[in-house]
């Protein structure tokens, strides 16, 4: 029981590439999996991917995901 708690607290984040985000926005085959990872706060992002996504999210007025990207784990 204690090991499970420690594992969940130290779980690594998953860096999601732009191609996966494009698939997600098109409601592709893996969009449900990404939804689960978003809900569990397992997604990480880097500056390049963030730069590619932000303009699209602003145009689509997707404030919820834009806020998530700004608050997510960011790797340079």
PEQUIBEL-V401202 format. One record per backbone hydrogen bond with DSSP energy under -1.0 kcal/mol. CO is the residue of the C=O (numbers start at 1). NH is the residue of the N-H. If there is no record, write none. Layout:
# PEQUIBEL-V401202
CO/NH ; CO/NH
This chain:
# PEQUIBEL-V401202
1/5 ; 2/6 ; 3/7 ; 4/8 ; 5/9 ; 6/10 ; 14/44 ; 17/21 ; 18/22 ; 19/23 ; 20/24 ; 21/25 ; 22/26 ; 23/28 ; 24/27 ; 28/31 ; 30/34 ; 31/35 ; 32/36 ; 33/37 ; 34/38 ; 35/39 ; 36/40 ; 37/42 ; 38/41 ; 42/14 ; 44/16 ; 45/75 ; 46/50 ; 47/51 ; 48/52 ; 49/53 ; 50/54 ; 53/57 ; 54/58 ; 55/59 ; 56/60 ; 57/62 ; 61/63 ; 62/66 ; 63/67 ; 64/68 ; 65/69 ; 66/70 ; 67/71 ; 68/72 ; 73/45
